[in-house]
Amino acid sequence: MAETAKTLAGPAMVGPTAMVDVAPDLSRAEPQMPTVTCEVTSHVAHLRLNRPEAGNRFSMEMFRALAGLFTELDADPGIRCLLLTANGADFSLGVDVADVMPSWAAGNSPFGDHEVNPFGTTGPRRRKPLVTVVQGQCFNAGLELVLASDICVATDNCRFAFHEMRFGVYPFGGGLFRLIRAAGWTAAMYYSLSAREFGADEALRMNVVALTVPLAEAEATGLAIAHDISRNAPLAVQAALAQAQTWADHGEAAALAHSVPDIIRLLNSRDATEAMRAMAEGRPPIFSGQ
């Protein structure tokens, strides 16, 4: 697939710290920077959070942009893996409080019922693997995204935290129970209830991230993992992800119910035939996703 780029606009920055949506003066308006960008190379879609001047805090528009891209890419048969990174020094400091909190308090969600929610709390399940690469500060919604992803690479300078308790809420995007599942009850409660920060080494020890690397190597490491995934049989990768998600949501018995139907379907796929042929011919397989 040829390399493409997609851009989506987000809220404007007003003053040194305020972050609010403003009506543009069309007579003098300059093009807004996209809040999320997407580049597709081969079968990997590389998404970047792009509000570095705001610490990549999520506005409602930024949430909508990310969900729109996730939904579009999930439906694209040419995309086999998603990679999520962020421009700037920090992956994300959380949400744009002035913009997001009033909307949430009014019961307004940025995610449509039929959209793939990047946090996995509503809508259809994501079918494509998600690799995240995080650096600097990764707080609140940023940490929620890490825990909602399948594989996370963290720079060795990364700091993590759930600060929600300081704002009168808690990590309600799935992060609380996902941290329990990864790190265990005591560690999850310690960091969630106290709002204390932890570093990359502790994140690795608690299974929050898969590996830690120097900052200069982080994006290349994430890209290599995403491309390794994309070279495998896409039907098998998606079936494995679906079974893992079923186990996480419904337990072992429900996940095992996938096994026999999956193996029959996969063994009768064109990709399985191609894998056997390639092995006999001593060459790498070329999978079609069929």
FENWOPE-V666982 format. One line per field, one symbol per residue. burial: + if it has 24 or more other C-alpha atoms within 12 Angstrom, else -. A space follows every 10 residues. Layout:
burial=???
This chain:
burial=-----+++++ +++-----++ ---------- ---+++++++ ++++++++++ ++++++++++ ++++++++++ ++++---+++ +++++++-++ +++++++-++ +-------++ +---++++++ +--+++++++ ++++++++++ ++++++++++ ++++++++++ ++++-----+ ++++++++++ -++---+++- ++--+-++++ ++++-+++++ +++-+--++- +++-+++-++ ++++++++++ +++++----- -------+-- -----+---- ++-++----- ------+++-
